[in-house]
Amino acid sequence: MPASTSAAPRPVAPKRSAVRSLLRLWPYLRPVRGRFLAAAFVAVVASCLSLVIPLVLKWMVDGPVAGRDPDGVWLGALAVLGLGVAEALLFGLRRWLVARPSTRVEASLRADLYRRLQRLPVAFHDRWASGQLLSRGTTDLSLLRMFLVFPLTFLFVNGVTVLAGFVVLLAQDWSLGLVLLLPVVPLVVGCSLFETRYSKAARRAQDQVGDLTTLVEESVLGIRVVKGFGRHRSQARAFRVLAERLRGTELRKARLLAAIWAFITTVPELAIGAALVLGTVQVADGELSAGTLVAFLSTALALRWPVESIGFLLAMSQEAATATERYFEVMDQAEETADRAPGAVATAADRAPGRDAPGGDVPGGVVFEGVTFRYPDAPEDSPPVLRGVDLRIRPGETLALVGATGSGKTTLTALVPRLYELTSGRVLLDGEDIAEMPRERLRSLVAVAFEEPTLFSASVRDNVLMGAGPEAGDAELRRALDVAQAGFVADLPRGARTEVGEQGLSLSGGQRQRLALARAVVGTPRFLVLDDPLSALDVHTEALVEAALREVLRDTTALVVAHRPSTVLLADRVALLSEGRIAAVGTHQELLRTSAEYAWLMSGTGDGKR
């Protein structure tokens, strides 16, 4: 399958604080804090207007209604209507105030996540499932935007509204107000228990969304394999298992939310009922006016939504907190190690071919000195993939790298552009340690073509010129396509401007490989690393590509992973890599005579794959 099926690492941290997690968003909120504070102020004013309506009702009942004054009743009704309209307008203004900054924060979070993904080492992407990363950049960030739009404001606004409401209640009648304060303790305890349980369910659901996303992505990208082997039923079963698992978690979240909602609704309702009974008795005894009781109950009912929404707001906040955790799990990953020395971007002289002539004693070329490498996530007691590799590729020379499966050929080639960091030893390019070269300069000097060509959803032109500097144009494009024998491009519907589609699957394997080779040579690189670049070509096309490639290799220093004698013959010398070490170096004919392993590999009876 095209993507890893393993889930992303999920470290189990000690009990976390949702507030502490959400506070990590502050750097993104700081530039727009004025809009959010203005929105909170507007929402507080709007909510407090709803508390003025009961006071108007009290005046109406004890005044115009009791005195049978129609004009007073109409005045009170207009006042209530005006307060309601003002409240609606203010809430609309609040929504307008938070719309732009919330989307700005989401865009900044998404841009930073994408930027970090580009800068994380290849070893990170080897470990993490692509679906987990996709879900963090889509679902999780949508949850954060929803949190900024609603719960962030209303947790504060509703808290202020409830406090102001209880001040009004206690001012009207302290005994009835104390009755409504009785549910506070059970509500606090219940919300605390809900928060703990819901946070675990929310995290589990978000991780399961990532797993499901990974499966869907793999099934779509690998649809040819799924159909070719008739595995659609097994993939469907795997999808159902993950979907049912996610459904179960979502149902648990729904049950928790229903329970807290019922609890938060029932307890205050009981208190309001008790206050109604007690207030009615006081009105009957003449200790309380009817208008005060109406105002009191109207205020209590106005506070129902701020209180009942606590569960809903806490649930959204918990989901936002877990989304924040998942987001910063990626953002906290260490980027590629910093360059140890400053440097400049490659100049035209750096990129010019043939700067040094081949020669045994001429300094330069590519040098591997005591290179040892173990993958970062490999067990400490496991043997390294490469074990003290010493190898020299002279300036302008082409060296073929040959070895059996698992010998470390592809790993060795990945070290030249620093896709991985060495465990020990060093790699020199023209006498300069690559660990001390800025990556921008290093990767402008080194061009690569991998065994499995990757194309992007862009035009042929854009895919090929990705391997060149911004100054490259049609002349460089035509030259690269000629070298790669990619004449088929002219027959595409729009020529070089034809969109190749996702992964370039609209092209054949050989066509994709030729475009990948064109991308590698388009920038006339000083150093060229080719990982079996001709494996998908037929023998006739291979011969044409080899003839054109010889012209390119004459002017560059190249390391070519080879599995077939025809590719080996492109090289000046051959290095045999065996069990992570260089076992022999020489010409093709020399190694055929002196190395039984090399002769076996080249005979066609050995395993020619890596």
N, C-alpha and C positions, 0 to 999 in steps of 0.2 A: 504494500500500500504506500501511497506517496507521503503520508504523514505518519508520525509516530503514534502508536496506539496507547502508549503509556500515559497515564495522567501526570499532571504537573506535580512536583513535590509539594506536600502539604504539611509543613512543620506544625506540630502541636505546641502552641504557645501556652504559657500560664494564663490564668483567668484575665481577660482583657477588660478594659474600660471602653465603652462605646464613645464616651465623651473624648477620651484621650485619642482614640482612633480618628474621630471626626475633626479634632483640632489640627490634625496634619494637613487639612485642606486650607488652613488659614493663609499660607502664602498665595494661594490662588484667589482667595476672597479679598485680600487686602486692597488690590487696586479698585475693586468695585464695592468696597464696604459702605461708601456713602449712599449708594442706591439701595442697598439692603437695609441700612439703618432708616432711610427715609420710608421705605416700604413698611418696615416694622412700626414706625411711628404712625403712619397713616392707618395701618390695620388696628393699632391700639385705640386710636381716636374713633374709628368706625365701630369697634366692639363696645367701647364705652358709651357711644350714642345709644346702643341697644339697652343700656342700663338706665338711660334717662327716660325711656318710654314708660316704665313702671311708675316713675315719679309723676309723670303727666297723668297717668291713669288714676293715681291716688288723688291728685288735685281734682280730676273730673268727678270721681265718685263722691268724694267728701264735699265738693263744691257744687258745680252746675247740676249734677245728677240729683244730689240730695236736695238742692234748692229748686229743682225743676226749671233750670235756666237753659233753654234751647240754644241761645247764642253762645253760651259758655261751652256747651257740648260740641258745637260746630268748631269753635276755636281749638278745643282740645284735640278733636279729630284731625284738623288740619296740621296741628303740631306733630301728632303721631305720624301722619303721612309724610310731612317734611323730614322728620328724623329718619324714617325708613328709606326715603329716596336718597338722603345724604349718606346713609350707611352703605347703600348699594353702590353709589358713585365712588365712595372712598375705597371700597373693596376692589372695584374695577381699576382705580388708579394704582392700588397696590400691585395688582397683577401686571399692569403695564410696567411698573417700576422694576419688577424682578425678572421680566421676560428676557430683556437684552443681556443683563449681567450674568444670568444663570446659563444662557447658551454660550456666552463668552468664556465662562469658567469651564464648561464642558469641552469647548473647543481647545482650550489651553491644556486641559488634562489629556485629551486625546492626542494632541500634537506632541506633548512631552513623552507620552507612552510610546508613540511611534518612533520618536527620535531615540529614545532609550533602547528600543528593540533593535534599531540599526547599529547601535554602539555596543551592544552586549556581545560577548565572545561566542564563537560558533559552539563551544562546549555547552553554553546555556541552552541554545536552540536544540542541541542534541538531546537534552534532558526533558525539555518541556513540550507537551503536546500542543500543536498549533491551535486546536479548538479551545484550550484553556486560555491562551493568549487572546484569541478572537473574542471570547466571552467577556474578558476584562476590558477590551476596547469598545465593546458595544453594549451588552446588557448591563454591566456594572456601572458604566459611565451614565447610562440612561437613568439608573436608580439614583445616582448622585445628583443628577439634574433635577429629578423629581423632589429629592430631599431639599435642595436649595429653593425650589419654587414654593413648597408647602410646609413641611414640618419645621424647617429651620426658622421660619417666621412665626408659625402658629404655636410652637411649643412655648415661645416667649410671650406671644400675644395672648394666648389662652390663659397662661399663668397670671399675667397682669390683670386680665379680665376677671378671673376667679377671685383674685385678691380684692380688686375694686368692688366686685359684687358682694363679697362677704362684708366689706366695710359698710356698704349700703344696707345689707340685711341687718347687721348688728345695730346700725343707727336707727332703723325702723322699729325693731323689737329685739333686744339682746337675748331674751329667753328662746324665742323661735330661731334666732340665728345660731345659738348653741346646739339646738337640735340638728340643724343642717351641718354642723361641724363634726358631729359624731362619726360619720363615715370616713373621715380623713385617714385615720389609722389603718383600717382594713384596706382602703384603696391603695395606700402606699405599699403595704405588705404584698397585696395581690399584684400590683404593677412590677414590683421588684422580682417576684417569682416568674412572672410572665416574661420579663426582659431577659432573664437568664436562659430560659428554655427556648424562647423564640430566636435568640441570637444563634444558638447551636443549629436549629432547624434551618434558619436563613442561610448560614454558611454552607450547610450540607447541600441545600438546594442550588446555590450558586456554583458550587463545585460540580454538581451533577449536570447542570446546564453546560458547563465546559466539556465534560465527558461526552455528552450527547452531540455537541457541536463538532467535536473531533470526529466522532463516528460518521456524522453526515458529510463532513468535508472529505474524509477518506473515501467514502462510498461514491461521492460525486467525482472526485479526481481519479479514482480507480475504477470508474464505471466499466471500462473495457475489460479489466481483469474480472470484475464481478460477473459481467455477462459472459465473458469467454469461458469461465469455469462453471457457469450456472450456479453461482453462489448467492443469488438474490434472496433466496429463502433464508439462508443462514444469516445474511446481513440484516434481513427484516426481523429475524428472531433477536439478534443482538440489539437492534434498535428498540424493539418492544420491551426487552428487559430493562434497558436504560430509561426508556420513556416511562415504564411502570414504576421504576424506582424513583424517578423524579416526581411522578404523580403522587406516589405515597408520601413523599416529603412535603409536597405542596398541600396535600390534604391534612397532614399534621399541622402545618402552619395555619391552615384554615380553622382547624379545631381549636388551636390555641387562641387564635384571634376571636373566634366565636365565644370561647369561654370567658376571655377577659372582657369582651364587649358586653356579654350578658351580666357579668359581675359588676362592671362599672355602671351599667344601666340600672340594675336592680337595687343596689345599695342606696344610691341617691334617691331613687323613686320611693323607697321605703321611708327615707328621712323626710321627703317632701310630704308624703301621706301623713306621717306623724305630725309634722308642722301644721298641716291643714286641719287635722282634728283638734290640735291644741289651740290653734288660732280661732277656729270656729267657736270653741268653748269660751275663749276670751272675748270675742265679739258679743256672744250671747250674754256674758256677764257684764258687758259694758266696759271692760278693761282695754278694749282695742277697737278702733274705728274700722268700719267696713272697707274704707279706702286704703287704710294701712295694710289690711289683710290682702286686698287685691294687689297692691303694689308689692307686698312681700312675696306672694306666690308668683306674680309675673316676673319678678327678679330671679326667683329660684328657677323658674322654667327657662328664663333667658340664659341661665348658667348651665343648663343641661348639655347643650352642644359642646361648650368648652371642656366640660368634665367627661362626657361620653367619648369625645374624640381622642382622649389620652391614649387609649389602647391602639387606635388606628395610627396616631402619630408616633407612638413608641415602636410599633411594628415597622413603619417606614424608616424610622431612624436606625433601628437595628439592621435592617437590610442595607441602608446606606453605610453603616459602620463596617459591616462585613465586606461590602463592595470596596470601601476605602482600604481595608486590610489587604484584600486581594490585589488592588491596584498597586499599593506600595510594596507588596511582595515582589513585584517585577521591578519597580523603580528603585528598590533597595539593593538589587543585585549589582555586583561590582562590574563596571564597564571593562572593556579591554584595557590591559595594563598601560599606564601612561608611558609615553616615550621618555627615554632616559636622557635625551639630549635634544636641544632645539635644532631645527633645520629648515631649509627652504623647500618650496614646492619644486618639483623637477623642472629643469629648464629645457629649452630645445636641444641644448648640447647633451643633456642627460639622456634624452629620448632618441638622439640620432644614432643610427646603426653604425656598427663597425668602428666604434671609438678606439678599441684595442684590437690588435691583430693577434691571431692564435699564436701561441708559443709556449714552450714548456716552462720557461722561467719568467715570463712576463707577468707582473702582478695583476691581479684582478680576477674576473670570472666569478663563479659561485663556489664557495668553500664551506663544507660541513666539517666542523671540528668537534669531535667527541660528543656528537648529538645523541642525547638520550631523551626519550619521550614516553610518558605514561598519561593516558587520558585522565582528566581531573576527577571524574567520578568513578574511576577504577579502584578496586580494593588496594590498600596499601601493600599487602603482601603479594599482589599479582605481579608477574614479570612485566617489564616495560615493553612497549611495542617496538621501539627502536633502542638499540643498546650500543652506545658508543660508536656511532657512524662517523667515519672519516672519509671524505670524498671531495675531489676537486674537479670542477668543470672549467676548463681553460676559456679565456675570453674568445668569443666567436665560435666556440665548439658546441656541437650537439651531442649530448650524452643520452643514450637509451637506458632506462631502468627496467630491469627484468627480474621477475621473482614469482614464486608460487603463491597460491592463495594464502592470505594472512601474513605475508612476509613484511608488510608495512610500506608498500610502494606508494599508495595513495596518501598515507599519513605523512610520508617524507615530503611529497610534493606540496602538501598543505602547509608545511612549515615555512616555505620560502616567502609567501605573501603574508605570513604571520596570521593565518586563520586559527592556528593554535600556538600557544607559547611553549617554548622548550622547557623540559624538566631540567636539563643541564646541557652544557656545551654551548656552541654558538654557530650562527650561519653568517657568512660574510658575502657581500655583493661588492665586487671591485674593491675589496679590502675594507669595507665598512660594515660594521656589525648591524644587522637589521634591527636588533633590539634598541639601537640608539638612533634609528632613523624615524622621523615622523611618518606615521602610516600613510598620510596623503602622498608623500614623496615616494615611499616604498611601493605603493600600489599603482603609482603612475609609471614606475620603472618595470614592474613585473606584470605580465599579462597571463591569464590562465584560461584553459579550456578543460572542463571536467568531462569525465566519461559519460555522465548522465546530463545531457544538455538541458538547461533551463531557459525557457523563453517567457517573456512577460506579455500581458494583454496590451500590446502596442504594435506599431507598424514594424515591418522588417527593418526599415531604416533606423528607427529608434533602437531596436534591439541590437543591431550591429554597432551603431555609433556609440553605444553605451561603453564600449571598450576603448574609446578615444577621448581626447580632450575636447573642450567646447569649440575649439577652432576647426575641428574636422568637418568636412563637407562631402559633397557628392563624389569628388575625385577619390577621396580616401575610401568611400563606400564602394565604388566600382572596383578599385584595386583589391579590396578585401574579398569581395564576392568572387572576383576572378581567381584569387588564390585558393579559395574554398570550393571552386568549381560549382558555385551556386547560381548557375545560369537559369535555373528554374524560376528564379525571382521575376524575370522578365515576363514569364507566362502567367503570373498571378494577376487577378482582376485589376488591381491598381499598381502593379509593379512593386517597387520597394516601399510604397506607402500603404500596402495591403496590411490590414490588421490580422495578426496571426492567431488571435484568440487566446483564452486562458491556457497556460502551459504549452502553447504552440501545438495543441493536439490536432489542429486542422492540417498540419503538415506530417509527412512521414518521419520515421525515426532518422533516416539518413539526411533528410532535408534539415531537420532540427540540428543535427550534429554539424552540418556544414555551416549553418548560420552561427553556431557557437564558435566554430573555428574562425570564421570571418571576424567575429567580435574580438577574438583573442589577437588577431594579427593586424587589425585596422589601425591601431595606434603606433605601429612600428616600434614595439617595445624593445627596451635594452635587454630584458630577460624574458624568456618565454617558458611557461610550464604547461605541458600538454599531457593529460591523463587519458591515454589510449584514444586519441581523437578521431580515429578512423574505424572504430569497431562496428559502426552501423552501416558502412558503405559497401556496395557491391565491388567486385574485383576491378571492374573497368573504371568506375568512378574513383576508387581508391588509387589506381595508378595515375589518373589525371591529377588528383589532389596531391599525391606525393611529388609529382614532377613540379607543380607550382610551389609546393611547400619547401622544396629544396632551395629555391631562390630566396625565400624568406629566412630560412634557417642559416643561410650563408652569412647573413648580416646581423645575427643575434646570438646570444648565449642561451642555449635551450636545454631543458630537462624533459625528456619524453618517456612516459610510461608505455612500454611496448609489450604486446602479448603475441605478436606474429612476426615471423622473419621479415616480411615486407616492410613493416614499420621499423624494425631494428636497422635495416639497411639505410634508413635516412640518417643514422647517427654516425659520428666519427669514432666514438668508442661506446662500449657497453659496460654497465655495472650490474653485477648480479647481487641482489639483495636476498639474503637467506636468514630466516629466523631473527629478523631485526638487525642484522649486521651485513656489511659489505663483504661478500665472500670472494669476489674476484672482479677485476677491472681489466679490460682489454678490448681489442677489436672483435667483431663478430667471429671471424675465422679463428682467432687465437683462442677464444673461449670455447668454441666448438671442439678444439683439439685438447684443451687443458682442463675443462670443467665438465664432469659427467652430468652434474645437475643441470647446467645450462644446455648441454646437448639434449638432455631428456626433455627439458621445457620446449626447446625449439623443434623437437622432432614431431610434435603434434600429438604425442601419446600422453603428455602431461596435461595438467590443468592450466589452461591459459587464462583463467580468470583470476582476479585478485581475491 
